[in-house]
């Protein structure tokens, strides 16, 4: 029988992992919610023939408050900015789909049945309604109109 040898463990060396440095691509600068002024809304509003009353209903402020924002070029609150950005996305998609602001506006005003739901201009008074309009515009672009 072979004689058993006793092995001793030396001090363990700390493990060091060396990896190449990762370079990250720059990301888009997020929209500064606090800096969304009336002038920015005006640029979006000029794209479509919505009235000031309609804009006030869509972003859930009174017409008088919207006039004050216009007079002072005030910044909108975060909740209003989110709504404006969602409406801006819908407007850009609508103009891309219809190519004419008046035709897009008439399409929004017309009552439509989409997947068993009624879709009309009043749909723009809620986030869900705006999302439904965006979905429908995307379907139109892809030729899957319902």
Secondary structure in CASP SS format (residue, H / E / C, confidence):
PFRMAT SS
TARGET T0000
AUTHOR 0000-0000-0000
METHOD secondary structure of the structure
MODEL  1
X C 1.00
X C 1.00
X C 1.00
X C 1.00
X C 1.00
X C 1.00
X C 1.00
X C 1.00
X C 1.00
X C 1.00
X C 1.00
X C 1.00
X C 1.00
X C 1.00
X C 1.00
X C 1.00
X C 1.00
X C 1.00
X C 1.00
X C 1.00
X C 1.00
X C 1.00
X C 1.00
X C 1.00
X C 1.00
X C 1.00
X C 1.00
X C 1.00
X C 1.00
X C 1.00
X C 1.00
X C 1.00
X H 1.00
X H 1.00
X H 1.00
X C 1.00
X E 1.00
X H 1.00
X H 1.00
X H 1.00
X H 1.00
X H 1.00
X H 1.00
X H 1.00
X H 1.00
X C 1.00
X C 1.00
X C 1.00
X C 1.00
X C 1.00
X C 1.00
X H 1.00
X H 1.00
X H 1.00
X H 1.00
X H 1.00
X H 1.00
X H 1.00
X H 1.00
X C 1.00
X C 1.00
X C 1.00
X H 1.00
X H 1.00
X H 1.00
X H 1.00
X H 1.00
X H 1.00
X H 1.00
X H 1.00
X H 1.00
X H 1.00
X C 1.00
X C 1.00
X E 1.00
X C 1.00
X C 1.00
X H 1.00
X H 1.00
X H 1.00
X H 1.00
X H 1.00
X H 1.00
X H 1.00
X H 1.00
X H 1.00
X H 1.00
X H 1.00
X H 1.00
X H 1.00
X H 1.00
X H 1.00
X H 1.00
X H 1.00
X H 1.00
X H 1.00
X H 1.00
X H 1.00
X C 1.00
X C 1.00
X H 1.00
X H 1.00
X H 1.00
X H 1.00
X H 1.00
X H 1.00
X H 1.00
X H 1.00
X H 1.00
X C 1.00
X C 1.00
X E 1.00
X E 1.00
X E 1.00
X C 1.00
X C 1.00
X E 1.00
X E 1.00
X E 1.00
X C 1.00
X H 1.00
X H 1.00
X H 1.00
X H 1.00
X H 1.00
X C 1.00
X H 1.00
X H 1.00
X H 1.00
X H 1.00
X H 1.00
X H 1.00
X H 1.00
X H 1.00
X H 1.00
X H 1.00
X H 1.00
X H 1.00
X H 1.00
X H 1.00
X H 1.00
X H 1.00
X C 1.00
X C 1.00
X C 1.00
X C 1.00
END
